[in-house]
């Protein structure tokens, strides 16, 4: 956790540099196996935080997209790494759709009672 926290902190100012530095470290291989393992662990962290934020937003009657935007603003380093990771890793990019589906689920059905297929 300390390794990821340090990386996320540095990513708030320069995500590419933070990710490049981390990718070349022995800690990444030891803790995560490879760069993709690190990126997937960071992605898991984001999704866990997003789920909690969306649960609270539903309780407080806050729009799902607003809750996601607030979470991104509160975690700029993590969001910057994940945005960069989506461009670098096919495995991480494949998860972007599931994140949007989660937000859509919390947002509720489309106007007019129609659902999005």
N, CA, C and O atoms as a GROMACS GRO file, in nm:
protein
  468
    1UNK      N    1   0.083  -0.120   0.000
    1UNK     CA    2   0.000   0.000   0.000
    1UNK      C    3   0.087   0.125   0.000
    1UNK      O    4   0.056   0.223  -0.068
    2UNK      N    5   0.196   0.123   0.076
    2UNK     CA    6   0.284   0.239   0.082
    2UNK      C    7   0.344   0.268  -0.055
    2UNK      O    8   0.357   0.384  -0.095
    3UNK      N    9   0.381   0.162  -0.127
    3UNK     CA   10   0.438   0.179  -0.260
    3UNK      C   11   0.338   0.248  -0.352
    3UNK      O   12   0.372   0.343  -0.422
    4UNK      N   13   0.214   0.200  -0.351
    4UNK     CA   14   0.110   0.259  -0.437
    4UNK      C   15   0.079   0.402  -0.394
    4UNK      O   16   0.058   0.488  -0.479
    5UNK      N   17   0.074   0.428  -0.264
    5UNK     CA   18   0.043   0.562  -0.215
    5UNK      C   19   0.149   0.662  -0.260
    5UNK      O   20   0.117   0.773  -0.302
    6UNK      N   21   0.276   0.622  -0.253
    6UNK     CA   22   0.385   0.709  -0.297
    6UNK      C   23   0.375   0.736  -0.446
    6UNK      O   24   0.392   0.849  -0.491
    7UNK      N   25   0.347   0.633  -0.522
    7UNK     CA   26   0.335   0.647  -0.667
    7UNK      C   27   0.219   0.739  -0.704
    7UNK      O   28   0.233   0.825  -0.790
    8UNK      N   29   0.105   0.722  -0.639
    8UNK     CA   30  -0.013   0.804  -0.666
    8UNK      C   31   0.014   0.950  -0.631
    8UNK      O   32  -0.028   1.040  -0.702
    9UNK      N   33   0.084   0.972  -0.521
    9UNK     CA   34   0.118   1.108  -0.481
    9UNK      C   35   0.203   1.176  -0.588
    9UNK      O   36   0.177   1.291  -0.624
   10UNK      N   37   0.304   1.107  -0.639
   10UNK     CA   38   0.389   1.163  -0.744
   10UNK      C   39   0.313   1.181  -0.876
   10UNK      O   40   0.343   1.272  -0.953
   11UNK      N   41   0.217   1.094  -0.900
   11UNK     CA   42   0.140   1.100  -1.025
   11UNK      C   43   0.051   1.223  -1.033
   11UNK      O   44   0.011   1.263  -1.143
   12UNK      N   45   0.020   1.284  -0.920
   12UNK     CA   46  -0.063   1.404  -0.922
   12UNK      C   47   0.004   1.517  -1.000
   12UNK      O   48  -0.064   1.604  -1.054
   13UNK      N   49   0.137   1.516  -1.006
   13UNK     CA   50   0.209   1.619  -1.080
   13UNK      C   51   0.263   1.570  -1.213
   13UNK      O   52   0.276   1.648  -1.307
   14UNK      N   53   0.295   1.439  -1.224
   14UNK     CA   54   0.350   1.384  -1.349
   14UNK      C   55   0.324   1.234  -1.354
   14UNK      O   56   0.408   1.154  -1.310
   15UNK      N   57   0.210   1.197  -1.406
   15UNK     CA   58   0.169   1.055  -1.407
   15UNK      C   59   0.264   0.969  -1.490
   15UNK      O   60   0.298   0.858  -1.448
   16UNK      N   61   0.306   1.018  -1.605
   16UNK     CA   62   0.394   0.938  -1.691
   16UNK      C   63   0.526   0.908  -1.621
   16UNK      O   64   0.574   0.795  -1.624
   17UNK      N   65   0.583   1.008  -1.558
   17UNK     CA   66   0.709   0.988  -1.487
   17UNK      C   67   0.691   0.893  -1.369
   17UNK      O   68   0.774   0.806  -1.346
   18UNK      N   69   0.584   0.910  -1.295
   18UNK     CA   70   0.558   0.823  -1.179
   18UNK      C   71   0.542   0.678  -1.224
   18UNK      O   72   0.594   0.587  -1.160
   19UNK      N   73   0.471   0.657  -1.331
   19UNK     CA   74   0.449   0.522  -1.380
   19UNK      C   75   0.576   0.462  -1.438
   19UNK      O   76   0.605   0.345  -1.415
   20UNK      N   77   0.652   0.540  -1.512
   20UNK     CA   78   0.779   0.491  -1.568
   20UNK      C   79   0.877   0.455  -1.457
   20UNK      O   80   0.944   0.352  -1.464
   21UNK      N   81   0.886   0.540  -1.355
   21UNK     CA   82   0.975   0.511  -1.242
   21UNK      C   83   0.933   0.383  -1.171
   21UNK      O   84   1.018   0.300  -1.138
   22UNK      N   85   0.805   0.369  -1.148
   22UNK     CA   86   0.754   0.251  -1.078
   22UNK      C   87   0.774   0.125  -1.161
   22UNK      O   88   0.813   0.020  -1.108
   23UNK      N   89   0.748   0.134  -1.291
   23UNK     CA   90   0.757   0.017  -1.378
   23UNK      C   91   0.896  -0.043  -1.379
   23UNK      O   92   0.911  -0.164  -1.395
   24UNK      N   93   0.997   0.039  -1.362
   24UNK     CA   94   1.134  -0.010  -1.363
   24UNK      C   95   1.185  -0.056  -1.228
   24UNK      O   96   1.301  -0.096  -1.216
   25UNK      N   97   1.103  -0.051  -1.127
   25UNK     CA   98   1.150  -0.085  -0.992
   25UNK      C   99   1.136  -0.234  -0.964
   25UNK      O  100   1.048  -0.301  -1.017
   26UNK      N  101   1.224  -0.282  -0.879
   26UNK     CA  102   1.217  -0.422  -0.835
   26UNK      C  103   1.092  -0.446  -0.752
   26UNK      O  104   1.040  -0.557  -0.748
   27UNK      N  105   1.043  -0.341  -0.684
   27UNK     CA  106   0.924  -0.355  -0.600
   27UNK      C  107   0.802  -0.396  -0.683
   27UNK      O  108   0.719  -0.473  -0.636
   28UNK      N  109   0.791  -0.344  -0.805
   28UNK     CA  110   0.676  -0.379  -0.889
   28UNK      C  111   0.679  -0.528  -0.920
   28UNK      O  112   0.576  -0.596  -0.910
   29UNK      N  113   0.794  -0.579  -0.958
   29UNK     CA  114   0.804  -0.723  -0.987
   29UNK      C  115   0.778  -0.806  -0.862
   29UNK      O  116   0.711  -0.909  -0.869
   30UNK      N  117   0.828  -0.762  -0.750
   30UNK     CA  118   0.812  -0.837  -0.625
   30UNK      C  119   0.668  -0.833  -0.574
   30UNK      O  120   0.615  -0.935  -0.530
   31UNK      N  121   0.606  -0.716  -0.580
   31UNK     CA  122   0.472  -0.699  -0.523
   31UNK      C  123   0.358  -0.730  -0.619
   31UNK      O  124   0.253  -0.780  -0.578
   32UNK      N  125   0.378  -0.702  -0.749
   32UNK     CA  126   0.267  -0.710  -0.845
   32UNK      C  127   0.294  -0.801  -0.965
   32UNK      O  128   0.203  -0.825  -1.044
   33UNK      N  129   0.414  -0.850  -0.978
   33UNK     CA  130   0.449  -0.937  -1.089
   33UNK      C  131   0.503  -0.863  -1.210
   33UNK      O  132   0.608  -0.898  -1.264
   34UNK      N  133   0.431  -0.760  -1.252
   34UNK     CA  134   0.474  -0.677  -1.365
   34UNK      C  135   0.394  -0.546  -1.363
   34UNK      O  136   0.313  -0.522  -1.273
   35UNK      N  137   0.417  -0.464  -1.463
   35UNK     CA  138   0.347  -0.335  -1.469
   35UNK      C  139   0.196  -0.353  -1.479
   35UNK      O  140   0.121  -0.279  -1.414
   36UNK      N  141   0.151  -0.449  -1.557
   36UNK     CA  142   0.007  -0.474  -1.568
   36UNK      C  143  -0.053  -0.511  -1.432
   36UNK      O  144  -0.164  -0.469  -1.400
   37UNK      N  145   0.019  -0.589  -1.354
   37UNK     CA  146  -0.028  -0.626  -1.220
   37UNK      C  147  -0.045  -0.504  -1.132
   37UNK      O  148  -0.143  -0.494  -1.058
   38UNK      N  149   0.050  -0.411  -1.140
   38UNK     CA  150   0.041  -0.286  -1.065
   38UNK      C  151  -0.080  -0.205  -1.112
   38UNK      O  152  -0.158  -0.156  -1.030
   39UNK      N  153  -0.095  -0.192  -1.242
   39UNK     CA  154  -0.206  -0.113  -1.297
   39UNK      C  155  -0.341  -0.174  -1.259
   39UNK      O  156  -0.435  -0.102  -1.228
   40UNK      N  157  -0.349  -0.306  -1.261
   40UNK     CA  158  -0.474  -0.371  -1.222
   40UNK      C  159  -0.503  -0.354  -1.073
   40UNK      O  160  -0.619  -0.342  -1.033
   41UNK      N  161  -0.398  -0.352  -0.991
   41UNK     CA  162  -0.417  -0.328  -0.847
   41UNK      C  163  -0.466  -0.185  -0.824
   41UNK      O  164  -0.554  -0.163  -0.741
   42UNK      N  165  -0.411  -0.090  -0.897
   42UNK     CA  166  -0.456   0.049  -0.885
   42UNK      C  167  -0.600   0.062  -0.935
   42UNK      O  168  -0.680   0.137  -0.879
   43UNK      N  169  -0.630  -0.009  -1.039
   43UNK     CA  170  -0.766  -0.008  -1.095
   43UNK      C  171  -0.866  -0.064  -0.993
   43UNK      O  172  -0.976  -0.011  -0.975
   44UNK      N  173  -0.826  -0.172  -0.927
   44UNK     CA  174  -0.910  -0.232  -0.824
   44UNK      C  175  -0.935  -0.132  -0.711
   44UNK      O  176  -1.047  -0.120  -0.661
   45UNK      N  177  -0.831  -0.061  -0.673
   45UNK     CA  178  -0.844   0.042  -0.568
   45UNK      C  179  -0.946   0.147  -0.610
   45UNK      O  180  -1.032   0.186  -0.531
   46UNK      N  181  -0.937   0.194  -0.735
   46UNK     CA  182  -1.030   0.296  -0.786
   46UNK      C  183  -1.174   0.245  -0.786
   46UNK      O  184  -1.264   0.314  -0.740
   47UNK      N  185  -1.195   0.124  -0.836
   47UNK     CA  186  -1.330   0.069  -0.846
   47UNK      C  187  -1.391   0.050  -0.707
   47UNK      O  188  -1.511   0.074  -0.688
   48UNK      N  189  -1.311   0.009  -0.612
   48UNK     CA  190  -1.360  -0.006  -0.474
   48UNK      C  191  -1.403   0.129  -0.418
   48UNK      O  192  -1.509   0.140  -0.356
   49UNK      N  193  -1.321   0.232  -0.440
   49UNK     CA  194  -1.356   0.366  -0.392
   49UNK      C  195  -1.479   0.419  -0.466
   49UNK      O  196  -1.565   0.483  -0.406
   50UNK      N  197  -1.487   0.393  -0.596
   50UNK     CA  198  -1.600   0.439  -0.676
   50UNK      C  199  -1.730   0.373  -0.630
   50UNK      O  200  -1.833   0.439  -0.619
   51UNK      N  201  -1.726   0.244  -0.603
   51UNK     CA  202  -1.846   0.175  -0.556
   51UNK      C  203  -1.895   0.234  -0.425
   51UNK      O  204  -2.015   0.255  -0.406
   52UNK      N  205  -1.804   0.261  -0.335
   52UNK     CA  206  -1.842   0.322  -0.206
   52UNK      C  207  -1.900   0.461  -0.228
   52UNK      O  208  -2.000   0.498  -0.166
   53UNK      N  209  -1.837   0.539  -0.316
   53UNK     CA  210  -1.884   0.675  -0.345
   53UNK      C  211  -2.023   0.671  -0.410
   53UNK      O  212  -2.109   0.753  -0.376
   54UNK      N  213  -2.045   0.578  -0.501
   54UNK     CA  214  -2.176   0.567  -0.566
   54UNK      C  215  -2.284   0.521  -0.470
   54UNK      O  216  -2.398   0.567  -0.478
   55UNK      N  217  -2.249   0.431  -0.380
   55UNK     CA  218  -2.346   0.389  -0.276
   55UNK      C  219  -2.389   0.508  -0.192
   55UNK      O  220  -2.508   0.526  -0.167
   56UNK      N  221  -2.292   0.589  -0.150
   56UNK     CA  222  -2.324   0.706  -0.068
   56UNK      C  223  -2.403   0.808  -0.149
   56UNK      O  224  -2.496   0.871  -0.098
   57UNK      N  225  -2.365   0.824  -0.276
   57UNK     CA  226  -2.435   0.919  -0.362
   57UNK      C  227  -2.581   0.879  -0.381
   57UNK      O  228  -2.670   0.964  -0.381
   58UNK      N  229  -2.606   0.750  -0.396
   58UNK     CA  230  -2.744   0.703  -0.410
   58UNK      C  231  -2.823   0.733  -0.284
   58UNK      O  232  -2.939   0.774  -0.291
   59UNK      N  233  -2.762   0.714  -0.169
   59UNK     CA  234  -2.827   0.743  -0.042
   59UNK      C  235  -2.856   0.892  -0.027
   59UNK      O  236  -2.961   0.931   0.023
   60UNK      N  237  -2.760   0.977  -0.072
   60UNK     CA  238  -2.772   1.122  -0.060
   60UNK      C  239  -2.844   1.185  -0.179
   60UNK      O  240  -2.860   1.307  -0.184
   61UNK      N  241  -2.889   1.105  -0.276
   61UNK     CA  242  -2.958   1.152  -0.396
   61UNK      C  243  -2.869   1.248  -0.478
   61UNK      O  244  -2.914   1.352  -0.524
   62UNK      N  245  -2.743   1.209  -0.494
   62UNK     CA  246  -2.647   1.284  -0.575
   62UNK      C  247  -2.631   1.209  -0.707
   62UNK      O  248  -2.619   1.087  -0.705
   63UNK      N  249  -2.630   1.279  -0.821
   63UNK     CA  250  -2.614   1.211  -0.949
   63UNK      C  251  -2.484   1.130  -0.956
   63UNK      O  252  -2.381   1.173  -0.906
   64UNK      N  253  -2.492   1.014  -1.018
   64UNK     CA  254  -2.376   0.923  -1.026
   64UNK      C  255  -2.256   0.988  -1.094
   64UNK      O  256  -2.143   0.974  -1.048
   65UNK      N  257  -2.280   1.060  -1.204
   65UNK     CA  258  -2.169   1.125  -1.274
   65UNK      C  259  -2.103   1.232  -1.187
   65UNK      O  260  -1.981   1.250  -1.192
   66UNK      N  261  -2.182   1.302  -1.108
   66UNK     CA  262  -2.126   1.401  -1.016
   66UNK      C  263  -2.039   1.332  -0.911
   66UNK      O  264  -1.932   1.382  -0.877
   67UNK      N  265  -2.086   1.220  -0.859
   67UNK     CA  266  -2.009   1.146  -0.759
   67UNK      C  267  -1.877   1.098  -0.818
   67UNK      O  268  -1.773   1.107  -0.752
   68UNK      N  269  -1.881   1.048  -0.941
   68UNK     CA  270  -1.757   1.004  -1.007
   68UNK      C  271  -1.662   1.122  -1.026
   68UNK      O  272  -1.542   1.109  -1.001
   69UNK      N  273  -1.713   1.236  -1.069
   69UNK     CA  274  -1.629   1.354  -1.089
   69UNK      C  275  -1.568   1.402  -0.958
   69UNK      O  276  -1.452   1.441  -0.955
   70UNK      N  277  -1.645   1.398  -0.851
   70UNK     CA  278  -1.593   1.438  -0.720
   70UNK      C  279  -1.481   1.344  -0.675
   70UNK      O  280  -1.380   1.388  -0.620
   71UNK      N  281  -1.500   1.215  -0.699
   71UNK     CA  282  -1.397   1.118  -0.662
   71UNK      C  283  -1.269   1.142  -0.742
   71UNK      O  284  -1.159   1.136  -0.686
   72UNK      N  285  -1.282   1.169  -0.870
   72UNK     CA  286  -1.166   1.197  -0.954
   72UNK      C  287  -1.094   1.323  -0.908
   72UNK      O  288  -0.971   1.328  -0.904
   73UNK      N  289  -1.170   1.425  -0.871
   73UNK     CA  290  -1.110   1.550  -0.824
   73UNK      C  291  -1.038   1.531  -0.691
   73UNK      O  292  -0.936   1.596  -0.664
   74UNK      N  293  -1.091   1.444  -0.608
   74UNK     CA  294  -1.029   1.418  -0.477
   74UNK      C  295  -0.908   1.327  -0.487
   74UNK      O  296  -0.828   1.319  -0.393
   75UNK      N  297  -0.892   1.257  -0.600
   75UNK     CA  298  -0.782   1.162  -0.621
   75UNK      C  299  -0.715   1.185  -0.756
   75UNK      O  300  -0.716   1.096  -0.841
   76UNK      N  301  -0.657   1.304  -0.777
   76UNK     CA  302  -0.604   1.336  -0.909
   76UNK      C  303  -0.489   1.246  -0.954
   76UNK      O  304  -0.479   1.215  -1.073
   77UNK      N  305  -0.405   1.205  -0.862
   77UNK     CA  306  -0.293   1.118  -0.899
   77UNK      C  307  -0.339   0.982  -0.946
   77UNK      O  308  -0.293   0.932  -1.048
   78UNK      N  309  -0.430   0.923  -0.872
   78UNK     CA  310  -0.483   0.792  -0.910
   78UNK      C  311  -0.556   0.799  -1.043
   78UNK      O  312  -0.538   0.713  -1.129
   79UNK      N  313  -0.639   0.901  -1.060
   79UNK     CA  314  -0.714   0.915  -1.185
   79UNK      C  315  -0.618   0.936  -1.302
   79UNK      O  316  -0.639   0.881  -1.410
   80UNK      N  317  -0.512   1.015  -1.282
   80UNK     CA  318  -0.414   1.040  -1.389
   80UNK      C  319  -0.343   0.911  -1.430
   80UNK      O  320  -0.321   0.886  -1.548
   81UNK      N  321  -0.307   0.830  -1.331
   81UNK     CA  322  -0.241   0.702  -1.362
   81UNK      C  323  -0.336   0.612  -1.439
   81UNK      O  324  -0.295   0.548  -1.536
   82UNK      N  325  -0.460   0.604  -1.397
   82UNK     CA  326  -0.556   0.516  -1.464
   82UNK      C  327  -0.587   0.562  -1.606
   82UNK      O  328  -0.606   0.480  -1.695
   83UNK      N  329  -0.592   0.693  -1.625
   83UNK     CA  330  -0.613   0.744  -1.761
   83UNK      C  331  -0.496   0.707  -1.851
   83UNK      O  332  -0.514   0.665  -1.965
   84UNK      N  333  -0.375   0.722  -1.798
   84UNK     CA  334  -0.255   0.683  -1.871
   84UNK      C  335  -0.251   0.532  -1.891
   84UNK      O  336  -0.215   0.484  -1.999
   85UNK      N  337  -0.288   0.458  -1.790
   85UNK     CA  338  -0.288   0.311  -1.797
   85UNK      C  339  -0.383   0.262  -1.905
   85UNK      O  340  -0.354   0.162  -1.971
   86UNK      N  341  -0.495   0.329  -1.924
   86UNK     CA  342  -0.590   0.289  -2.028
   86UNK      C  343  -0.530   0.301  -2.167
   86UNK      O  344  -0.568   0.228  -2.259
   87UNK      N  345  -0.437   0.392  -2.182
   87UNK     CA  346  -0.370   0.408  -2.311
   87UNK      C  347  -0.256   0.307  -2.327
   87UNK      O  348  -0.220   0.271  -2.439
   88UNK      N  349  -0.198   0.261  -2.216
   88UNK     CA  350  -0.082   0.171  -2.221
   88UNK      C  351  -0.117   0.024  -2.213
   88UNK      O  352  -0.042  -0.060  -2.265
   89UNK      N  353  -0.226  -0.010  -2.150
   89UNK     CA  354  -0.255  -0.150  -2.121
   89UNK      C  355  -0.391  -0.192  -2.175
   89UNK      O  356  -0.493  -0.133  -2.140
   90UNK      N  357  -0.392  -0.292  -2.259
   90UNK     CA  358  -0.517  -0.345  -2.313
   90UNK      C  359  -0.601  -0.402  -2.200
   90UNK      O  360  -0.723  -0.387  -2.200
   91UNK      N  361  -0.537  -0.467  -2.104
   91UNK     CA  362  -0.612  -0.528  -1.993
   91UNK      C  363  -0.683  -0.421  -1.910
   91UNK      O  364  -0.798  -0.441  -1.870
   92UNK      N  365  -0.617  -0.310  -1.885
   92UNK     CA  366  -0.680  -0.203  -1.807
   92UNK      C  367  -0.788  -0.134  -1.890
   92UNK      O  368  -0.897  -0.105  -1.840
   93UNK      N  369  -0.760  -0.110  -2.016
   93UNK     CA  370  -0.857  -0.045  -2.105
   93UNK      C  371  -0.986  -0.127  -2.115
   93UNK      O  372  -1.094  -0.070  -2.125
   94UNK      N  373  -0.974  -0.258  -2.112
   94UNK     CA  374  -1.092  -0.345  -2.122
   94UNK      C  375  -1.185  -0.325  -2.002
   94UNK      O  376  -1.304  -0.355  -2.012
   95UNK      N  377  -1.133  -0.275  -1.892
   95UNK     CA  378  -1.216  -0.255  -1.773
   95UNK      C  379  -1.289  -0.122  -1.772
   95UNK      O  380  -1.378  -0.101  -1.690
   96UNK      N  381  -1.254  -0.031  -1.862
   96UNK     CA  382  -1.319   0.100  -1.865
   96UNK      C  383  -1.470   0.086  -1.887
   96UNK      O  384  -1.548   0.159  -1.826
   97UNK      N  385  -1.510  -0.005  -1.972
   97UNK     CA  386  -1.653  -0.022  -2.000
   97UNK      C  387  -1.729  -0.069  -1.876
   97UNK      O  388  -1.842  -0.026  -1.852
   98UNK      N  389  -1.667  -0.156  -1.798
   98UNK     CA  390  -1.736  -0.204  -1.678
   98UNK      C  391  -1.752  -0.091  -1.576
   98UNK      O  392  -1.850  -0.089  -1.501
   99UNK      N  393  -1.657   0.001  -1.572
   99UNK     CA  394  -1.671   0.116  -1.483
   99UNK      C  395  -1.789   0.202  -1.527
   99UNK      O  396  -1.868   0.245  -1.443
  100UNK      N  397  -1.801   0.226  -1.656
  100UNK     CA  398  -1.913   0.305  -1.706
  100UNK      C  399  -2.046   0.234  -1.680
  100UNK      O  400  -2.145   0.300  -1.649
  101UNK      N  401  -2.048   0.104  -1.692
  101UNK     CA  402  -2.170   0.028  -1.664
  101UNK      C  403  -2.210   0.043  -1.517
  101UNK      O  404  -2.328   0.052  -1.485
  102UNK      N  405  -2.111   0.046  -1.428
  102UNK     CA  406  -2.140   0.062  -1.286
  102UNK      C  407  -2.202   0.201  -1.261
  102UNK      O  408  -2.300   0.212  -1.187
  103UNK      N  409  -2.146   0.304  -1.322
  103UNK     CA  410  -2.200   0.439  -1.306
  103UNK      C  411  -2.340   0.446  -1.366
  103UNK      O  412  -2.430   0.505  -1.306
  104UNK      N  413  -2.358   0.386  -1.482
  104UNK     CA  414  -2.490   0.385  -1.546
  104UNK      C  415  -2.594   0.316  -1.459
  104UNK      O  416  -2.708   0.360  -1.450
  105UNK      N  417  -2.555   0.207  -1.395
  105UNK     CA  418  -2.646   0.134  -1.307
  105UNK      C  419  -2.694   0.225  -1.194
  105UNK      O  420  -2.813   0.229  -1.163
  106UNK      N  421  -2.600   0.297  -1.132
  106UNK     CA  422  -2.637   0.387  -1.022
  106UNK      C  423  -2.716   0.508  -1.072
  106UNK      O  424  -2.795   0.565  -0.996
  107UNK      N  425  -2.696   0.546  -1.197
  107UNK     CA  426  -2.768   0.661  -1.252
  107UNK      C  427  -2.915   0.628  -1.274
  107UNK      O  428  -2.999   0.718  -1.277
  108UNK      N  429  -2.946   0.501  -1.290
  108UNK     CA  430  -3.085   0.460  -1.311
  108UNK      C  431  -3.118   0.450  -1.458
  108UNK      O  432  -3.032   0.472  -1.543
  109UNK      N  433  -3.243   0.416  -1.488
  109UNK     CA  434  -3.284   0.398  -1.628
  109UNK      C  435  -3.281   0.530  -1.705
  109UNK      O  436  -3.291   0.638  -1.648
  110UNK      N  437  -3.265   0.517  -1.834
  110UNK     CA  438  -3.264   0.634  -1.921
  110UNK      C  439  -3.401   0.702  -1.918
  110UNK      O  440  -3.501   0.637  -1.888
  111UNK      N  441  -3.407   0.833  -1.947
  111UNK     CA  442  -3.535   0.904  -1.946
  111UNK      C  443  -3.636   0.838  -2.039
  111UNK      O  444  -3.601   0.783  -2.143
  112UNK      N  445  -3.763   0.843  -1.999
  112UNK     CA  446  -3.868   0.784  -2.080
  112UNK      C  447  -3.888   0.636  -2.051
  112UNK      O  448  -3.966   0.569  -2.118
  113UNK      N  449  -3.817   0.585  -1.948
  113UNK     CA  450  -3.833   0.446  -1.911
  113UNK      C  451  -3.762   0.348  -2.001
  113UNK      O  452  -3.774   0.226  -1.982
  114UNK      N  453  -3.686   0.397  -2.099
  114UNK     CA  454  -3.614   0.309  -2.188
  114UNK      C  455  -3.478   0.277  -2.126
  114UNK      O  456  -3.416   0.363  -2.063
  115UNK      N  457  -3.434   0.156  -2.144
  115UNK     CA  458  -3.303   0.118  -2.093
  115UNK      C  459  -3.204   0.115  -2.207
  115UNK      O  460  -3.243   0.096  -2.323
  116UNK      N  461  -3.078   0.134  -2.176
  116UNK     CA  462  -2.973   0.131  -2.276
  116UNK      C  463  -2.926  -0.013  -2.290
  116UNK      O  464  -2.892  -0.077  -2.191
  117UNK      N  465  -2.923  -0.063  -2.411
  117UNK     CA  466  -2.881  -0.201  -2.435
  117UNK      C  467  -2.733  -0.210  -2.454
  117UNK      O  468  -2.680  -0.318  -2.475
   0.00000   0.00000   0.00000
